[in-house]
Amino acid sequence: MTREALEQHGFAGPIAVFDEEECARLLSGFRAEGGRAKTWGKGWVAASPAFHRVATDPRILDLVRPVLGDDIVVWGASLIVKAESAIHPFHTDVESMDPAGGFATVWIGLENTDRSSGLKFVPGSHRYGVTIQELNHRTGLGRGESTDETTLEAARRHDGAAEIVQPEVADGEALVFDGRVWHGSHNLTTNVRTALLVQYARADRPVRIPRTFDWPIAFRRFKRPPVVVVSGKSPAGVNRVVRAPRRSRRVGNGIHLLPGVPEQMAKDHAAYPHLRGRTPSITEVGSHSSILAPGASPHRLHQHIEEEVLVVVSGTARVQAADNAAGTVNAETAVMEPGDFAYYPAGTWHTITNVGDEPLRYTMLKWVNYGRPRDRRAAPRAFVRAGEAIRTQPTGIGGTLWRVRTRWLRRLAAHVSVLEPGGGYDPHADRYDVAILLLEGTVETLDRKVAAPALLYHPAGAQHGIRNVGTGPVRYLVFELSGRPSPFAGLARMSHRSDRRYRIVDDLQ
């Protein structure tokens, strides 16, 4: 369907790709990486693990593969931020204006996206054989003088029925367009609109860096942009092919404060990332907290390659899990209160809904150990009623509340601890990762005073201690994650990430 639409109109969509939670986490991941792109401003895919991760997401590749074939490179990735009233006049992207085609761009709204802030197109203009920049140059129009009216007048010299179309589009939805189509935008809202731009090409199409953007276009002769192969292979000598950036950085020994619950929510869902990266025990681990308005759900049933633990911090949640996207095979539903947690194995379809009268706050841990062999003793999904144990646990470090072997971990265990004022333990190091969800009280740890709620994450081998410095009891839930990354984790990661059984692959990161 995408191929037919691109061939006829030059664009397709909108197509739903990400849910609201994923959009928020993607934005946070992009912004957290900082730094600068290599070689040129669109070269983020060669420099940023976050951009590369989303550019290789199977949901996006499935949109461009029918158009470009099996041998594809990604040459551009960037965030496009448009302030209130910002105008981007109609144009053809200079790098992809080759009349022979072979280029496709995926534009996805991430924040404050609607029809009045999204893209607009001249359908069929990819077949005109000329760019709007060249036509404007012929008539003496400068870039700032180009308008919708002058663009439509130019288009109707090629097609008397030409029109400008502005699709209805929302956050998380994609517009896919031919590299030659005329397109532009005008943010008519009062908000800053942010979108993700990922630009692909057939592997046999050379990509060049522009030296000028006004007609006549000139390209750099000796400086070539880095491209990354994302499907199939690339013929030698066509482009400057580089390796994909490293996917994860080390997770530090850290404190992560959970968000407060607002009196009124501007949106039904808000996500707050805490950490993402590798540890001595785990190939890739991530965590974030979310706040969900009453009656809201962040997404439909979805799945991912990571295992997940979800802990309710405040409010009342209904969690659902199943073995298929329709929720009809081995389906389970559970209502969970503060302190309760759910465990989802890799590939489990799941979602959450706020069934209370107040905003729901929850924290999630996700992890994967690429290259670890399958284990027939891996635990199934579980819903653990830990809230009662947290409220009634006597002073001291409680016994194991829950302990299993999983697909990605040799051992995953949970226990509850209660510290009276002055109680605690001195710094020490464990051979496994420790995640502590502080639910009540105030502690001193890592030379800081921390009030609940907070997440304390200590990678394997990291020194950590804790002391109750408040006037009341401290209550917290502990998860122990014991893994052993494979020396072949890099190769296994590539295999797992391309596995089509997992229709949704985590993004942020």
C-alpha positions in Angstrom: 0.0 0.0 0.0 2.9 2.4 0.8 4.5 1.6 -2.5 1.4 2.3 -4.5 0.7 5.6 -2.7 4.3 6.8 -3.2 4.3 5.9 -6.9 1.0 7.7 -7.4 1.1 10.6 -5.0 4.8 10.8 -3.9 3.8 10.3 -0.2 1.9 7.9 2.0 0.3 8.1 5.4 -0.2 9.0 8.1 0.7 5.5 9.5 0.7 4.8 13.2 4.2 3.8 14.4 4.8 4.9 18.0 2.5 5.3 20.9 2.6 8.3 23.2 4.9 6.6 25.7 7.4 5.8 23.0 7.4 9.3 21.6 8.2 10.8 25.0 11.0 8.3 25.6 12.5 8.7 22.1 12.6 12.5 22.6 14.3 12.1 26.0 16.8 9.7 24.6 17.8 11.9 21.7 18.1 15.0 24.0 20.1 13.1 26.6 22.8 12.0 24.2 23.8 15.6 23.3 27.1 15.9 21.4 27.3 16.6 17.7 26.8 14.6 14.5 29.8 13.5 12.6 30.7 15.2 9.3 27.4 17.1 8.9 24.2 18.0 10.6 22.2 15.1 9.2 24.8 12.5 10.2 23.2 11.5 13.5 22.6 7.9 12.5 26.3 7.3 12.3 27.0 9.1 15.6 24.1 8.3 17.9 22.9 4.9 19.2 19.5 6.4 19.9 19.0 7.6 16.2 20.5 4.4 14.9 18.1 2.3 17.1 15.1 4.0 15.7 16.3 4.0 12.1 16.6 0.2 12.3 13.3 -0.3 13.9 11.5 -3.1 11.9 8.3 -1.1 11.9 10.0 1.7 10.0 12.0 -0.5 7.7 8.8 -2.3 6.8 7.6 1.0 5.4 10.6 1.7 3.1 11.6 -1.8 2.1 8.7 -2.3 -0.4 9.8 1.0 -2.0 13.6 0.7 -2.0 14.1 -3.1 -2.1 16.2 -5.2 0.2 19.5 -3.3 -0.1 19.1 0.0 1.9 21.3 2.5 3.5 20.3 5.3 5.9 22.1 8.5 5.3 20.2 11.1 7.3 18.6 11.3 10.7 17.7 14.4 12.7 15.2 16.1 14.9 13.2 18.8 13.1 12.0 21.5 15.6 9.6 24.2 14.4 8.6 27.1 16.7 5.3 28.8 16.6 4.6 30.3 13.2 7.8 28.8 11.7 7.6 28.3 7.9 9.6 25.9 5.8 8.9 26.8 2.2 8.1 24.2 -0.4 11.3 22.4 -1.5 12.8 19.1 -2.6 15.5 17.8 -0.3 18.7 18.6 -2.1 20.4 15.3 -1.3 17.5 13.2 -2.7 16.5 15.2 -5.8 18.0 12.8 -8.3 15.5 12.4 -11.1 16.1 8.6 -11.1 14.7 8.3 -7.6 15.7 5.6 -5.2 15.3 7.8 -2.0 12.6 7.6 0.7 12.1 9.8 3.8 10.2 8.9 6.9 8.9 11.8 8.9 7.3 11.0 12.4 5.7 13.6 14.6 6.9 13.3 18.2 5.6 16.3 20.1 2.7 18.8 19.4 1.9 17.3 16.0 -1.4 17.9 14.2 -2.5 18.8 10.7 -1.7 22.5 11.2 1.9 21.8 12.3 2.7 18.9 10.0 3.9 18.5 6.5 2.1 19.5 3.3 2.7 18.1 -0.2 2.1 18.7 -3.9 0.8 15.2 -4.9 2.5 13.9 -8.0 5.3 16.5 -8.1 7.9 13.7 -7.8 7.1 13.0 -11.5 7.6 16.5 -12.8 11.3 16.0 -13.4 12.1 19.4 -11.9 12.4 20.8 -8.4 10.5 23.8 -7.1 13.9 25.4 -6.3 14.8 25.3 -10.0 11.5 26.7 -11.0 11.7 29.5 -8.4 15.1 30.4 -9.7 13.8 30.6 -13.3 11.1 33.1 -12.3 13.4 35.1 -10.0 11.8 34.1 -6.7 14.1 33.9 -3.7 13.7 31.3 -1.0 11.9 33.7 1.4 9.6 34.9 -1.4 8.2 31.4 -2.2 4.7 30.9 -0.9 1.9 28.2 -1.2 0.4 30.3 -4.0 3.5 30.6 -6.1 4.2 26.9 -5.6 0.7 25.9 -6.7 1.1 28.2 -9.7 4.3 26.5 -10.7 2.8 23.0 -10.1 -0.1 23.7 -12.4 2.2 24.4 -15.3 2.9 20.6 -15.1 -0.5 19.4 -14.0 -3.6 21.6 -14.3 -5.3 19.8 -11.5 -2.4 20.1 -9.1 -3.2 20.9 -5.4 -1.6 21.2 -2.0 -2.5 18.5 0.5 -1.9 18.6 4.2 -2.6 15.2 5.8 -4.2 14.8 9.3 -1.3 13.6 11.4 -0.6 13.1 15.1 2.2 12.3 17.5 3.6 8.9 16.7 2.3 8.8 13.1 4.6 8.6 10.1 4.5 10.3 6.7 6.6 8.5 4.1 7.6 10.4 1.0 9.6 10.1 -2.2 12.8 12.0 -2.1 11.8 14.1 -5.1 8.3 15.3 -4.0 7.7 18.9 -3.2 6.9 19.4 0.4 7.0 22.1 3.1 5.5 23.1 6.5 4.0 26.0 8.4 3.5 25.5 12.1 0.2 27.4 12.7 -0.1 26.2 16.4 1.2 28.1 19.5 3.4 25.1 20.4 6.9 24.0 19.4 6.5 21.0 17.1 9.2 18.3 17.1 9.5 15.6 14.5 11.9 12.8 13.7 13.3 12.7 10.1 15.0 9.5 8.9 16.2 9.4 5.3 16.9 6.2 3.3 18.3 5.4 -0.1 18.8 2.4 -2.3 22.3 1.1 -1.6 23.3 1.8 -5.2 22.4 5.5 -5.0 25.3 7.8 -4.2 24.6 10.4 -1.4 26.4 13.7 -1.5 26.7 16.7 0.9 25.4 20.0 -0.5 27.7 23.0 -0.6 24.9 25.4 -1.5 21.1 25.1 -1.1 20.1 27.8 -3.6 19.8 27.0 -7.3 22.0 26.0 -9.0 22.9 23.4 -6.4 26.5 22.5 -5.8 27.9 19.5 -3.9 31.1 19.0 -2.0 33.6 17.1 -4.2 35.8 15.4 -1.6 33.7 15.2 1.6 31.2 12.4 1.6 28.5 11.7 4.2 28.7 8.6 6.3 25.9 6.1 5.6 24.9 2.9 7.5 23.6 -0.2 5.9 20.3 -1.2 7.5 19.1 -3.9 5.1 20.9 -6.2 2.8 24.3 -5.0 1.5 25.9 -2.1 -0.2 28.0 -2.3 -3.4 31.6 -1.2 -3.0 32.6 2.4 -3.9 29.2 3.9 -4.1 29.0 5.5 -0.7 31.1 6.0 2.4 29.8 3.1 4.5 30.5 3.2 8.2 29.8 0.9 11.1 26.8 1.5 13.3 27.4 3.4 16.5 27.8 1.6 19.7 24.3 0.9 21.1 24.8 1.5 24.8 26.9 3.2 27.3 27.6 2.1 30.9 25.0 2.7 33.5 26.4 4.5 36.4 25.9 4.0 40.2 23.1 6.4 40.6 20.0 8.0 42.2 16.9 8.6 40.0 14.1 10.7 41.5 10.6 9.7 40.5 8.3 12.4 39.2 5.7 14.0 41.4 2.0 13.5 40.7 0.5 16.8 39.3 -3.0 18.0 40.4 -4.0 18.3 36.8 -2.4 16.5 33.9 -1.9 18.3 30.6 -1.8 15.0 28.8 -3.2 11.5 29.5 0.4 10.1 29.8 3.8 11.4 30.6 7.1 9.4 30.7 10.3 10.2 32.6 13.4 8.2 31.6 15.9 7.3 34.3 18.7 5.2 32.8 19.7 3.1 29.8 23.0 1.3 29.0 25.1 -1.7 29.8 26.4 -3.0 33.1 29.0 -5.8 34.0 26.0 -8.1 34.5 23.6 -7.0 31.7 24.0 -6.2 28.0 21.4 -3.5 28.0 19.1 -2.3 30.8 16.8 0.6 31.0 14.3 2.2 33.4 11.7 4.9 33.3 8.7 6.1 35.3 5.3 7.1 33.9 2.2 9.0 35.1 -1.1 8.0 33.6 -4.4 9.9 33.9 -7.6 8.2 35.2 -9.1 5.9 32.6 -6.0 6.2 30.3 -3.7 3.6 28.8 -0.3 4.5 27.2 -0.7 2.0 24.4 -2.5 -1.0 23.1 -1.2 -4.5 23.8 2.4 -4.5 22.6 5.5 -6.6 22.9 9.3 -6.2 22.9 12.4 -8.2 23.1 13.3 -7.1 26.6 12.0 -8.6 29.8 10.2 -6.2 32.0 9.2 -5.5 35.6 6.5 -2.9 36.2 5.9 -1.6 39.8 2.9 0.4 40.8 4.1 3.3 43.0 0.8 5.1 43.6 -2.7 4.7 42.3 -4.6 1.6 41.0 -3.7 -0.2 37.8 -5.2 -2.9 35.7 -2.5 -4.8 33.8 -3.2 -7.1 30.9 -1.0 -9.8 29.4 -1.5 -12.3 26.6 0.3 -14.4 24.0 -1.1 -12.5 21.0 -1.8 -9.0 19.9 -5.6 -9.4 20.0 -5.4 -10.5 23.7 -7.3 -13.7 23.1 -4.6 -16.4 23.7 -3.6 -17.1 27.4 -4.9 -13.7 28.4 -4.6 -12.6 32.0 -5.8 -9.4 33.8 -4.9 -8.2 37.3 -5.7 -5.2 39.4 -2.6 -3.9 41.2 -2.1 -1.5 44.1 1.0 0.4 45.3 4.0 -1.9 45.7 2.6 -4.7 43.5 4.6 -5.6 40.5 4.2 -7.5 37.2 6.9 -9.5 35.4 6.7 -9.9 31.6 9.0 -12.3 29.8 10.4 -11.3 26.4 7.8 -11.3 23.7 4.8 -11.1 26.0 2.0 -8.8 24.8 1.0 -6.4 27.6 -0.5 -3.1 28.5 -1.7 -1.1 31.5 -4.7 1.0 32.3 -5.4 3.5 35.2 -8.6 2.2 36.8 -8.5 4.6 39.8 -9.8 8.1 40.4 -6.3 9.6 40.8 -3.2 9.7 38.4 -1.4 6.4 38.3 2.4 6.4 38.8 4.5 3.4 38.0 8.2 2.5 37.4 9.5 0.0 34.9 12.8 -1.9 34.5 13.7 -3.5 31.1 16.7 -5.6 30.2 18.2 -8.0 27.7 21.3 -10.2 27.7 22.1 -10.8 24.0 23.7 -14.1 23.3 22.5 -15.9 26.4 21.3 -19.4 25.4 17.7 -20.3 25.8 16.7 -21.8 29.1 13.7 -24.2 29.4 13.4 -23.3 33.0 12.7 -19.7 32.3 9.8 -18.3 34.3 6.4 -17.4 32.8 4.8 -14.0 33.4 3.9 -13.2 37.0 1.8 -10.7 39.0 3.3 -10.4 42.5 1.2 -8.9 45.3 4.1 -7.2 47.1 2.2 -4.2 48.4 0.9 -6.0 51.4 4.3 -7.3 52.3 5.8 -3.8 52.0 3.1 -2.4 54.4 3.4 -5.2 57.0 7.1 -6.2 56.8 8.8 -5.9 60.2 12.0 -4.0 60.7 15.0 -5.5 58.8 15.9 -7.0 55.5 13.1 -9.4 54.6 13.5 -12.8 53.1 13.1 -13.5 49.4 9.7 -12.5 48.2 10.0 -13.8 44.7 12.8 -15.5 42.8 13.0 -17.0 39.3 15.3 -17.8 36.4 14.4 -15.9 33.2 15.2 -15.9 29.5 17.9 -13.2 30.0 18.9 -13.6 33.6 20.3 -16.4 35.6 18.4 -15.1 38.6 15.8 -12.4 39.2 14.8 -12.0 42.8 12.8 -9.5 44.9 12.6 -8.7 48.6 11.3 -6.0 50.9 13.3 -4.1 53.5 12.2 -1.8 56.4 14.7 0.4 58.2 14.0 2.2 61.5 15.5 5.7 62.1 19.3 5.3 62.1 19.2 1.8 60.6 20.9 0.7 57.4 24.1 -0.9 56.2 27.6 0.2 55.3 28.8 0.4 51.6 29.5 -2.9 49.9 29.5 -4.3 46.4 27.4 -7.2 45.0 28.1 -9.5 42.0 24.8 -8.6 40.5 22.8 -5.5 39.6 20.6 -4.1 42.4 17.6 -1.9 41.8 16.1 -0.3 44.9 12.6 1.3 44.7 12.4 3.7 47.7 8.7 3.9 48.5 8.6 5.6 52.0 11.0 7.7 54.1 14.3 9.5 53.7 17.7 7.9 53.3 21.4 8.8 52.9 23.1 6.9 50.0 26.0 7.7 47.7 26.7 10.8 49.8 23.2 12.2 49.2 20.0 12.6 51.1 17.2 11.1 49.1 13.4 11.2 49.9 10.9 8.7 48.6 9.9 8.0 45.9 13.2 7.3 44.1 15.0 4.6 42.2 18.5 3.7 43.3 20.4 1.6 40.7 23.7 -0.1 41.6 25.4 -2.1 38.8 27.3 -5.2 39.7 30.6 -4.3 41.5 29.5 -0.8 42.5 29.8 0.2 46.1 26.5 1.2 47.8 25.1 1.5 51.3 22.0 3.0 52.8 21.0 4.7 56.1 17.6 5.9 57.4 18.2 9.6 58.2 14.5 10.4 58.7 12.2 10.3 61.7 10.0 7.5 60.5 10.5 4.1 58.9 12.0 3.6 55.5 10.4 1.0 53.2 11.8 -0.1 49.9 11.5 -2.9 47.3 14.7 -4.5 46.0 15.3 -6.3 42.7 18.4 -8.4 42.2 19.3 -8.9 38.5 22.0 -11.5 38.0 23.2 -12.1 34.4 26.3 -12.9 32.4 26.7 -11.1 29.1 27.9 -13.3 26.3 31.3 -12.5 24.6 29.3 -12.7 21.3 26.7 -10.2 22.5 27.3 -7.8 19.6 26.5 -10.4 17.0 23.6 -11.8 19.0 22.2 -8.2 19.4 22.0 -7.8 15.6 20.2 -11.1 15.2 17.7 -10.4 18.0 17.0 -6.9 16.8 16.1 -8.1 13.3 13.9 -10.9 14.6 10.5 -10.3 13.0 8.7 -12.2 15.7 9.1 -9.1 17.9 7.0 -6.5 16.2 7.8 -3.8 18.7 11.4 -3.1 19.7 12.1 -0.7 22.5 13.4 2.7 21.4 15.1 4.7 24.0 15.8 4.5 25.2 
